[in-house]
Amino acid sequence: MKSGKNLTILVFGGTGDLFITKILPSLKKVHASGIFGESARFVAYGRRNFTDEGFQRFLAITRGDSVFLKRFSYVSGEIDTESGYRRLAEKLSDSENLLIYVALPPEKILQVAK
């Protein structure tokens, strides 16, 4: 992976407790250190019906507002249906470096991997 160049971090389970309480604060700390670079962005995939702005407001309510949260976008979909994955593919079409984090229960991980 090229250090930070067009880095996209995709998180499955982006509205869940694991993401909100553990992953998001960690991402915020690493982002603050500058390791991700100026062009890094974050994409969350989840079941809730949010727009990018709605998801950013949701994160601000739970974790405080910052410039960091403006780097997030959101794709709504189920992990076992194709339509959400099509929207996700469109959102990620210009990603050069993609890091995927699956913040889901173990029994759901194989569904995402298919």
N, C-alpha and C positions, 0 to 999 in steps of 0.2 A: 504494500500500500504506500502510495506517495504521501509523505507527511502532511496531512491536513488538506491537500489539494482536492477541492471539490468533494470533501468527505461528507457522506450522508450516513447518519446512524438511524436505522429503522428499528423500531421497537414494537413487537407484537404484544398486545395486552396493555396498550398505552393509557387506559383509564383504570387499570386495576391497582389494588393496594400495594403490590410488590413494586410496581413502577413508581407510584406516587411517593411512597415512604422510603424506598431504598435507592432505586436506580436514578430517579430525577435529582435528588440531592448530590449524588456522586457525579452525575454528568455536569451539574452546575459547578462543582469544585474543579473538575478537570477543565471545563470550558474557561473558567476564570484564570487558570494557569496559562492559557494561551496555546496549549498543546494541539487543540483541534484546528487552529488556524482561523483566519478571517472568513473563509467561505464555507465553513462547516454548517450543516443544517441537520435538523432532526425531524423524522417523520414517525408519527405514532399511528398504529393500526388498532382499531378497537370496535366494539359492537355499538357503542353509543353514537347517536346521530349528531355529530358536531361539524361545524365548519371550522376552518383553520382558526378564525378569530374566536369562535365559541370555545374551542379547545384551549386556546391561550388564556381566555378568561377563567376557564375551569382550573387550569394550572395556577393562575394568579391567586385564586381563592384559597387553594390548598397550600401553596408554597411561596406566596409573595410575588409581586410583580418585578420584572427586571428586563433589561435588554435581551438577556438570555432567552426568555420565553418567546420572544418575537421570532426566534429561529425555528420554532416548531410549526409543523403543518400536520394535518390529520386526515386520515382516510377511514371512513366507516365501512365495516363489513364483517361478515361472519367468517370464521376460519374454514368452514366446510362448504362455502359457495364460491362460484367463479366470479360473480359480478364485482365483489369487493377487490379481488386480486387484479381484475382488469383496471379498475380505478387506481389501484396501487402501482401497477406497472406504468400507467401514464404519469403519475406523480414522480416516479423514479427514473423516467426515461433519460434524463440528462445526468444521472449520477455516474461518476467515474470510479469512485471508491465507495463501496457499500459495506457497512458493518451491520450485522443483524443480531439483535438481542431478542430472545423469546422469553417474555415475562408471563408465562402461562403455566398452569398445572402440568405436571409431567405427562399425564394421559392425553393432553392436547398437542404436545410437541410434534408427534408424528403426523398429525393432520396438517400442520404448517409446513413440514418438511416435504410433503408430497408435492 
